């Protein structure tokens, strides 16, 4: 498994807000900054994860104890780049680290 540099990504979660007309509008709210290892997903890793990695181009690796509050409905942000979480993997169920398979959202 190739590993990239330590990177800080912002965890963002979709939340409902009042639209002042009796309805709801969904916005993204920043939750927390995480320091982890960010890198490009290799062809071997894409093969290893199979269908779970479809569409994913990047990976973000966090210590297991810090990754509990992050769901696949959330996203990570780095500057102006937005990464949707495709899958959340706990390799071999060792509870040592979690690998997030990410897809860059070019629409913002």
SVG drawing of the C-alpha trace seen along z (x, -y; Angstrom):
<svg xmlns="http://www.w3.org/2000/svg" viewBox="-44 -33 49 43">
<polyline fill="none" stroke="black" stroke-width="0.4" points="0.0,0.0 1.6,-3.3 1.2,-6.1 1.1,-9.8 2.1,-12.8 0.4,-13.8 -2.5,-16.0 -5.3,-17.9 -8.7,-17.4 -11.9,-19.0 -14.8,-16.7 -18.1,-18.1 -21.6,-16.8 -24.9,-17.6 -27.3,-19.3 -30.9,-20.6 -31.5,-24.3 -34.7,-26.4 -35.4,-28.2 -37.6,-30.8 -40.6,-29.7 -41.6,-26.6 -39.3,-24.2 -35.8,-22.9 -32.7,-23.5 -29.6,-21.3 -26.2,-22.8 -22.8,-21.5 -21.4,-22.2 -17.7,-21.6 -17.4,-19.2 -13.7,-18.7 -10.2,-18.8 -8.5,-15.4 -4.8,-14.8 -4.2,-11.6 -2.4,-10.2 -3.7,-11.2 -2.7,-9.6 -3.7,-8.4 -5.4,-5.0 -3.1,-2.6 -4.4,-0.2 -3.6,2.7 -5.6,1.2 -8.6,0.6 -8.4,4.2 -8.2,5.3 -11.2,3.3 -13.2,4.2 -16.7,2.7 -16.2,0.6 -13.5,-1.4 -15.5,-2.1 -15.2,-5.8 -12.6,-6.3 -9.3,-7.9 -7.9,-8.8 -7.6,-7.4 -7.4,-9.0 -6.1,-6.9 -6.9,-7.8 -6.3,-6.1 -9.2,-3.9 -10.0,-5.8 -10.5,-9.1 -12.6,-7.8 -15.7,-6.7 -17.7,-9.8 -17.2,-9.9 -19.9,-8.3 -20.1,-7.6 -22.8,-10.3 -20.2,-12.9 -17.3,-14.4 -13.8,-15.8 -12.6,-19.2 -9.0,-20.4 -8.9,-24.0 -11.2,-24.3 -11.2,-20.6 -14.2,-18.5 -13.9,-14.7 -17.0,-12.5 -16.6,-9.4 -17.2,-6.3 -16.3,-3.7 -15.0,-3.3 -12.7,-0.3 -11.3,1.3 -8.5,3.5 -8.7,7.1 -10.9,5.8 -7.8,5.0 -9.2,1.7 -5.9,0.0 -6.7,-2.4 -9.5,-3.2 -9.1,-3.8 -11.6,-6.2 -11.9,-5.7 -12.6,-9.1 -13.9,-10.6 -13.1,-14.2 -16.3,-16.2 -15.5,-18.5 -18.9,-20.3 -18.1,-21.7"/>
</svg>
